[in-house]
């Protein structure tokens, strides 16, 4: 943990619910408690949602909380945010807490979006005058148009998240609590939210709940694993997430811990396979492409007005994907050869420009990318003012899980380590994977050889 001052102190928090089989039992329990205070009869069973939870969070930390459904994650966050009272224990909070919990949990469905903005601000201690100053910025960030004047009950789940996140962005919070809310919403907005979270982490504290272990590893500095209302494990994101995923596999496949012990692999690792390794195509590709597992990815139009930055001595004017015949593609199949073309225009003379890209998933995690620096490190490339030019990256498209992705291209001048960004376009090209053979990893790499050696 960090040596910074503490933002949160959680001491022996427990939460117990009384579970009644039928509504009349609740009334019976109330009457019995009043009439027989010394020896009351119990008409309920106890459900322990949280048991003796203790941890500390320093200012500036991003803490991930993982666990299966019913582990107590949401209950814990509700207690920290003040919307739920613990049965025992205490929570000490330093600073203003803004929470994005279950969809719409902070909103009144009968109120309009505008009215809910003021309501949520009041909950956080901001008066109407303060919220009025922020209202335009909140509406611009949410970008839901005239729906802000309609009742929340008419919103889609994505619109609710947009408005809720826009509010917490503009209330000057010291601590943000995010509970799985970013699993809803379009790719553009999720990327926008993730950029805000990465910037907020530099000065604020974040509690982040997700079932996505890769997101937790990407965002968090410390992870707490809850199981059956107790802390099962806590520590580095990589170590805890790997242990959690291993446990999930064991449970799903009914495997004991003893059976999970791994032994060194046998066989001759140096056996000659050169002939088969010359294959540059996944030997399963033809079969997969005849099934519903074919990794069809739909490419959308280039977004020249995407959020960008840079000195603009050069601009990125288009991005396309082409096949081996230079035909521009509107659909791509994972495992097949493609070229990513980044078209640029120079506004002044450029010496050795560096052009590159990142491919990101909907949460903003970098999946892969490359740039032109190493290829032209020993060559001189001069681009004249007003000249159009492009970079072409040819590769086999990785197989991607179902979901939405984006490509962020950039052009810079300088070296790999010291350079000046001229134009960086966030999420300039969105594409969507509609079907995939990949389930439990971020990407699938086409295999040239898969074999069992006895």
C-alpha positions as CSV (number, residue, x, y, z in Angstrom):
1,X,0.0,0.0,0.0
2,X,1.0,3.6,-0.5
3,X,2.7,5.9,2.1
4,X,0.2,8.7,1.3
5,X,-2.4,9.9,3.8
6,X,-5.4,7.5,4.2
7,X,-8.5,8.2,2.2
8,X,-10.5,5.2,3.6
9,X,-10.3,3.1,6.7
10,X,-12.6,0.1,6.9
11,X,-12.6,-1.6,10.3
12,X,-14.3,-5.0,10.9
13,X,-17.3,-4.3,8.7
14,X,-20.1,-6.9,8.9
15,X,-23.5,-6.9,7.3
16,X,-26.2,-9.4,8.3
17,X,-29.7,-9.6,6.7
18,X,-32.8,-11.2,8.2
19,X,-34.4,-13.5,5.6
20,X,-38.1,-14.1,6.0
21,X,-39.9,-16.9,4.2
22,X,-43.1,-14.9,4.0
23,X,-44.2,-11.3,4.6
24,X,-46.3,-12.2,7.7
25,X,-43.2,-13.5,9.5
26,X,-41.8,-10.0,9.5
27,X,-44.8,-8.7,11.4
28,X,-44.7,-11.7,13.8
29,X,-41.1,-10.9,14.5
30,X,-41.9,-7.3,15.3
31,X,-44.7,-8.3,17.7
32,X,-42.7,-11.0,19.4
33,X,-39.8,-8.7,20.0
34,X,-42.1,-6.2,21.7
35,X,-43.9,-8.8,23.8
36,X,-41.1,-11.1,24.7
37,X,-38.0,-9.0,24.9
38,X,-36.1,-11.5,27.1
39,X,-36.7,-14.6,25.1
40,X,-38.0,-13.6,21.6
41,X,-38.8,-16.2,19.1
42,X,-37.0,-16.0,15.8
43,X,-39.0,-16.1,12.5
44,X,-36.1,-15.4,10.2
45,X,-32.8,-16.9,9.1
46,X,-29.6,-14.9,9.0
47,X,-27.7,-14.2,5.9
48,X,-24.2,-12.9,6.5
49,X,-23.4,-10.7,3.4
50,X,-20.1,-9.4,4.9
51,X,-18.0,-10.7,7.7
52,X,-15.3,-8.8,9.5
53,X,-13.9,-6.8,6.5
54,X,-10.9,-4.6,7.3
55,X,-8.6,-2.7,5.0
56,X,-7.1,0.7,4.4
57,X,-6.9,2.8,1.2
58,X,-4.3,5.6,0.7
59,X,-5.0,8.7,-1.2
60,X,-4.2,8.3,-4.9
61,X,-4.6,4.5,-4.9
62,X,-6.8,2.6,-7.3
63,X,-8.2,-0.5,-5.5
64,X,-9.9,-3.3,-7.4
65,X,-12.5,-5.5,-5.8
66,X,-13.2,-8.8,-7.5
67,X,-15.3,-11.8,-6.7
68,X,-18.2,-13.9,-7.9
69,X,-21.8,-12.8,-7.8
70,X,-23.0,-12.7,-4.3
71,X,-19.5,-12.4,-2.8
72,X,-20.5,-9.0,-1.1
73,X,-18.8,-6.6,-3.5
74,X,-21.8,-4.3,-4.1
75,X,-22.8,-4.5,-0.4
76,X,-19.4,-3.3,0.6
77,X,-19.4,-0.4,-1.8
78,X,-22.9,0.7,-0.7
79,X,-21.6,0.8,2.9
80,X,-18.6,2.8,1.9
81,X,-20.7,5.3,-0.1
82,X,-23.1,5.7,2.8
83,X,-26.2,4.2,1.1
84,X,-26.2,1.2,3.4
85,X,-25.6,0.9,7.1
86,X,-23.3,-1.9,8.4
87,X,-24.5,-4.3,11.1
88,X,-21.2,-3.7,12.9
89,X,-17.8,-2.0,12.3
90,X,-17.0,1.5,11.0
91,X,-16.0,3.3,7.9
92,X,-13.8,6.4,8.0
93,X,-13.8,8.5,4.9
94,X,-11.6,11.5,4.1
95,X,-13.0,13.6,1.3
96,X,-16.1,13.6,-0.9
97,X,-17.2,10.2,-2.2
98,X,-19.0,9.9,-5.6
99,X,-20.4,6.5,-6.4
100,X,-21.6,5.0,-9.7
101,X,-23.3,1.8,-8.4
102,X,-26.1,-0.3,-9.8
103,X,-27.8,1.3,-12.8
104,X,-30.0,4.2,-11.7
105,X,-29.5,3.5,-7.9
106,X,-28.8,7.1,-7.3
107,X,-31.6,8.4,-9.5
108,X,-35.3,8.8,-9.0
109,X,-37.0,7.2,-12.1
110,X,-39.9,9.7,-12.0
111,X,-37.6,12.7,-12.1
112,X,-36.1,14.2,-15.3
113,X,-32.4,13.9,-16.0
114,X,-31.9,17.6,-15.0
115,X,-33.8,17.1,-11.7
116,X,-31.7,14.0,-10.9
117,X,-28.5,16.0,-11.5
118,X,-29.6,18.4,-8.8
119,X,-30.8,15.6,-6.6
120,X,-27.5,13.7,-6.8
121,X,-25.6,17.0,-6.2
122,X,-27.6,17.6,-3.0
123,X,-26.7,14.1,-1.8
124,X,-23.1,14.9,-2.3
125,X,-23.4,18.2,-0.4
126,X,-23.6,20.6,-3.4
127,X,-26.3,23.2,-3.4
128,X,-28.4,24.2,-6.4
129,X,-26.3,27.2,-7.2
130,X,-23.1,25.0,-7.4
131,X,-24.8,22.4,-9.5
132,X,-26.2,25.1,-11.9
133,X,-22.6,26.1,-12.6
134,X,-21.8,22.6,-13.6
135,X,-25.0,21.7,-15.4
136,X,-23.9,22.6,-19.0
137,X,-20.7,20.7,-18.6
138,X,-22.6,17.7,-17.3
139,X,-25.1,17.7,-20.1
140,X,-22.3,18.1,-22.7
141,X,-20.4,15.2,-21.2
142,X,-23.4,12.9,-21.0
143,X,-24.3,13.8,-24.6
144,X,-27.9,12.5,-24.5
145,X,-29.5,15.5,-26.1
146,X,-33.1,16.5,-25.1
147,X,-33.5,13.4,-23.0
148,X,-32.1,15.3,-20.1
149,X,-35.6,16.9,-19.9
150,X,-37.3,13.5,-19.8
151,X,-37.9,11.2,-16.8
152,X,-35.1,8.7,-16.1
153,X,-37.6,5.8,-16.5
154,X,-37.7,6.5,-20.3
155,X,-33.9,6.1,-20.6
156,X,-32.0,3.1,-21.9
157,X,-29.4,1.6,-19.6
158,X,-26.6,3.2,-21.6
159,X,-28.2,6.7,-21.2
160,X,-28.5,6.2,-17.5
161,X,-24.8,5.4,-17.2
162,X,-23.9,8.4,-19.4
163,X,-25.7,10.8,-17.2
164,X,-24.6,9.2,-13.9
165,X,-20.9,9.2,-15.0
166,X,-21.2,12.8,-16.3
167,X,-22.3,13.8,-12.8
168,X,-19.6,12.1,-10.9
169,X,-17.0,13.6,-13.3
170,X,-18.1,17.2,-12.4
171,X,-18.7,17.1,-8.6
172,X,-15.0,17.5,-7.5
173,X,-14.9,14.1,-5.8
174,X,-11.9,12.9,-3.9
175,X,-13.0,9.2,-4.0
176,X,-14.7,7.5,-6.9
177,X,-16.6,4.2,-6.5
178,X,-17.4,2.4,-9.8
179,X,-19.5,-0.8,-9.6
180,X,-19.5,-2.7,-13.0
181,X,-21.4,0.3,-14.5
182,X,-19.0,0.5,-17.5
183,X,-20.1,-2.8,-18.8
184,X,-23.0,-0.9,-20.3
185,X,-22.7,1.8,-23.0
186,X,-21.2,2.2,-26.4
187,X,-17.5,1.9,-27.2
188,X,-17.0,5.7,-27.7
189,X,-18.4,6.6,-24.2
190,X,-16.6,3.7,-22.4
191,X,-13.3,4.9,-23.9
192,X,-14.1,8.4,-22.8
193,X,-14.8,7.2,-19.2
194,X,-11.6,5.1,-19.1
195,X,-9.5,8.1,-20.1
196,X,-11.1,10.1,-17.3
197,X,-10.4,7.4,-14.8
198,X,-6.8,7.1,-15.8
199,X,-6.4,10.9,-15.4
200,X,-8.3,10.9,-12.1
201,X,-6.0,8.2,-10.7
202,X,-3.2,10.7,-10.7
203,X,-4.8,12.7,-7.9
204,X,-7.8,10.9,-6.6
205,X,-8.8,7.5,-5.1
206,X,-10.8,4.9,-7.0
207,X,-12.6,1.8,-5.8
208,X,-13.3,-0.3,-8.9
209,X,-15.4,-3.5,-9.0
210,X,-15.3,-5.7,-12.1
211,X,-15.6,-9.3,-13.2
212,X,-13.0,-8.5,-15.9
213,X,-9.6,-9.5,-14.4
214,X,-7.8,-7.9,-17.3
215,X,-9.4,-4.5,-16.6
216,X,-8.5,-4.8,-12.9
217,X,-4.8,-5.6,-13.7
218,X,-4.8,-2.7,-16.2
219,X,-6.3,-0.1,-13.8
220,X,-5.6,-1.0,-10.2
221,X,-2.6,-0.8,-7.9
222,X,-4.0,-3.2,-5.3
223,X,-6.8,-5.9,-5.5
224,X,-9.1,-7.3,-2.9
225,X,-10.7,-10.7,-3.6
226,X,-14.0,-11.2,-1.8
227,X,-15.6,-14.6,-1.4
228,X,-18.7,-15.5,0.7
229,X,-18.5,-12.0,2.3
230,X,-14.9,-12.4,3.5
231,X,-11.6,-11.3,2.2
232,X,-10.1,-14.3,0.5
233,X,-6.9,-12.6,-0.7
234,X,-5.4,-9.2,-1.4
235,X,-2.3,-8.0,-2.9
236,X,-0.8,-7.2,-6.4
237,X,-3.4,-7.1,-9.2
238,X,-1.6,-9.8,-11.2
239,X,-1.1,-12.2,-8.3
240,X,-4.7,-11.9,-7.0
241,X,-6.4,-11.9,-10.4
242,X,-4.5,-15.1,-11.4
243,X,-5.4,-16.8,-8.2
244,X,-9.1,-15.8,-8.7
245,X,-9.2,-17.0,-12.3
246,X,-7.6,-20.3,-11.3
247,X,-10.2,-20.7,-8.6
248,X,-13.0,-20.0,-11.1
249,X,-11.7,-22.6,-13.4
250,X,-11.4,-25.1,-10.6
251,X,-15.1,-24.5,-9.6
252,X,-16.4,-24.6,-13.1
253,X,-14.7,-27.8,-13.9
254,X,-15.1,-29.4,-10.4
255,X,-11.3,-29.8,-9.9
256,X,-9.7,-30.0,-6.5
257,X,-6.6,-27.9,-5.7
258,X,-4.5,-31.1,-5.6
259,X,-5.5,-31.8,-9.2
260,X,-4.5,-28.3,-10.2
261,X,-0.8,-28.8,-9.3
262,X,1.2,-28.5,-12.5
263,X,4.0,-30.8,-13.4
264,X,6.9,-30.1,-15.8
265,X,6.0,-31.0,-19.4
266,X,7.6,-34.1,-20.8
267,X,9.0,-34.7,-24.3
268,X,11.8,-33.5,-26.4
269,X,11.4,-29.7,-26.6
270,X,14.1,-29.6,-29.4
271,X,12.3,-32.1,-31.7
272,X,12.6,-31.0,-35.3
273,X,9.5,-29.2,-36.5
274,X,10.9,-26.8,-39.0
275,X,8.9,-28.1,-41.9
276,X,5.6,-27.6,-40.2
277,X,6.6,-24.2,-38.7
278,X,7.1,-22.8,-42.2
279,X,3.3,-22.6,-42.4
280,X,2.1,-19.0,-42.1
281,X,-1.5,-19.8,-41.8
282,X,-3.5,-21.3,-39.0
283,X,-4.2,-24.8,-40.1
284,X,-7.7,-24.6,-38.5
285,X,-8.6,-21.4,-40.4
286,X,-10.5,-23.0,-43.3
287,X,-12.5,-25.1,-41.0
288,X,-13.3,-22.3,-38.6
289,X,-14.3,-20.0,-41.4
290,X,-17.0,-22.5,-42.4
291,X,-18.5,-22.4,-38.9
292,X,-20.3,-19.8,-36.7
293,X,-17.0,-19.3,-34.9
294,X,-15.6,-17.3,-37.8
295,X,-14.2,-14.1,-36.4
296,X,-16.2,-11.5,-38.4
297,X,-15.3,-7.9,-37.6
298,X,-17.3,-5.0,-38.9
299,X,-15.4,-1.8,-39.6
300,X,-17.1,1.5,-39.1
301,X,-16.3,4.9,-40.7
302,X,-13.2,6.8,-39.9
303,X,-13.9,9.5,-37.2
304,X,-11.9,12.6,-38.1
305,X,-13.5,14.6,-35.4
306,X,-12.5,12.2,-32.6
307,X,-10.9,13.7,-29.5
308,X,-7.3,14.5,-30.5
309,X,-4.2,16.4,-29.4
310,X,-0.8,17.4,-30.8
311,X,1.2,20.2,-32.4
312,X,-0.4,19.7,-35.8
313,X,2.5,20.1,-38.1
314,X,1.0,17.1,-39.7
315,X,-2.5,15.6,-39.6
316,X,-4.0,12.1,-39.9
317,X,-6.7,12.3,-42.6
318,X,-7.9,8.7,-42.9
319,X,-7.5,5.2,-41.7
320,X,-8.5,2.1,-43.7
321,X,-8.0,-1.6,-43.7
322,X,-7.3,-3.3,-47.0
323,X,-6.8,-6.9,-48.2
324,X,-3.9,-8.3,-50.2
325,X,-5.3,-6.7,-53.4
326,X,-5.4,-3.2,-51.7
327,X,-9.2,-3.4,-51.7
328,X,-10.6,-1.3,-48.8
329,X,-12.5,-3.5,-46.4
330,X,-15.7,-3.0,-44.5
331,X,-15.4,-6.4,-42.8
332,X,-12.3,-8.2,-41.6
333,X,-11.9,-11.9,-40.6
334,X,-9.6,-12.7,-37.7
335,X,-6.6,-14.8,-38.9
336,X,-6.6,-13.4,-42.4
337,X,-3.9,-11.0,-43.9
338,X,-4.8,-7.3,-43.7
339,X,-3.0,-4.0,-44.1
340,X,-3.8,-1.0,-41.8
341,X,-3.2,2.2,-43.8
342,X,-2.9,5.5,-42.0
343,X,-3.1,8.5,-44.4
344,X,-1.4,11.7,-43.4
345,X,-0.8,15.2,-44.6
346,X,2.2,17.4,-43.8
347,X,1.7,21.1,-42.9
348,X,5.4,21.8,-42.8
349,X,8.6,19.8,-43.8
350,X,9.0,16.7,-41.6
351,X,12.2,14.8,-41.1
352,X,11.7,11.1,-40.2
353,X,8.2,11.2,-38.9
354,X,7.0,8.3,-36.7
355,X,3.6,6.9,-37.5
356,X,2.0,4.3,-35.2
357,X,-1.2,3.0,-33.8
358,X,-2.8,1.1,-30.9
359,X,-5.7,-1.2,-30.9
360,X,-7.8,-1.0,-27.8
361,X,-10.7,-2.9,-26.4
362,X,-13.9,-1.1,-25.1
363,X,-12.3,-0.5,-21.7
364,X,-9.3,1.3,-23.2
365,X,-6.8,-1.6,-22.7
366,X,-4.0,-1.7,-25.2
367,X,-4.2,-5.0,-27.1
368,X,-1.5,-4.5,-29.7
369,X,0.1,-1.8,-31.9
370,X,3.3,-0.8,-33.7
371,X,5.0,2.2,-35.3
372,X,7.5,3.0,-38.1
373,X,10.5,4.0,-36.0
374,X,12.6,0.9,-36.0
375,X,12.0,0.2,-39.7
376,X,13.4,3.6,-40.7
377,X,15.8,4.2,-37.9
378,X,18.8,4.1,-40.2
379,X,17.1,5.7,-43.2
380,X,16.2,9.3,-43.9
381,X,12.6,10.0,-44.8
382,X,11.7,13.6,-45.7
383,X,8.2,14.8,-46.2
384,X,7.7,18.1,-47.8
385,X,5.1,20.7,-46.7
386,X,1.7,20.0,-48.2
387,X,2.7,16.5,-49.2
388,X,0.3,13.5,-48.6
389,X,1.8,10.3,-47.3
390,X,0.8,7.1,-45.5
391,X,2.0,4.3,-43.3
392,X,1.1,0.8,-44.1
393,X,1.2,-2.0,-41.5
394,X,0.6,-5.5,-42.9
395,X,-0.1,-8.4,-40.6
396,X,-2.5,-11.3,-39.9
397,X,-5.5,-9.9,-38.0
398,X,-5.6,-11.4,-34.5
399,X,-8.7,-13.3,-33.5
400,X,-10.7,-11.1,-31.1
401,X,-13.4,-11.9,-28.6
402,X,-16.9,-10.6,-29.4
403,X,-17.1,-6.9,-28.5
404,X,-16.2,-3.4,-29.7
405,X,-12.7,-2.2,-30.3
406,X,-11.0,1.0,-31.5
407,X,-7.9,2.1,-33.3
408,X,-6.0,5.2,-32.1
409,X,-3.4,6.4,-34.7
410,X,-0.7,9.0,-34.1
411,X,2.1,10.8,-35.9
412,X,5.2,12.2,-34.1
413,X,8.7,13.5,-34.9
414,X,11.8,12.5,-32.9
415,X,12.8,9.1,-31.6
416,X,11.1,6.2,-29.9
417,X,11.9,7.6,-26.5
418,X,12.0,11.3,-27.1
419,X,9.4,12.7,-29.5
420,X,6.9,15.4,-30.1
421,X,3.3,14.3,-30.9
422,X,1.9,16.1,-33.9
423,X,-1.5,14.4,-34.1
424,X,-3.0,11.7,-31.9
425,X,-6.6,10.7,-32.6
426,X,-8.4,8.8,-29.9
427,X,-10.7,6.0,-31.1
428,X,-10.5,7.2,-34.7
429,X,-11.7,3.9,-36.1
430,X,-14.2,1.6,-34.3
431,X,-14.8,-2.0,-35.3
432,X,-17.0,-4.7,-33.8
433,X,-16.3,-8.4,-33.5
434,X,-19.6,-10.3,-34.1
435,X,-18.4,-13.9,-33.6
436,X,-15.3,-15.5,-32.3
437,X,-13.6,-18.7,-31.2
438,X,-11.9,-16.8,-28.4
439,X,-13.6,-16.7,-25.0
440,X,-11.3,-16.3,-22.1
441,X,-8.4,-14.1,-23.4
442,X,-8.0,-10.6,-24.8
443,X,-6.8,-11.8,-28.2
444,X,-6.3,-15.0,-30.1
445,X,-3.1,-15.6,-32.1
446,X,-3.4,-17.7,-35.3
447,X,-1.4,-20.9,-34.6
448,X,0.9,-22.5,-37.2
449,X,1.4,-25.7,-35.2
450,X,-0.7,-27.3,-32.5
451,X,0.2,-30.8,-31.5
452,X,0.4,-33.4,-28.7
453,X,3.7,-35.2,-28.5
454,X,3.8,-38.5,-26.6
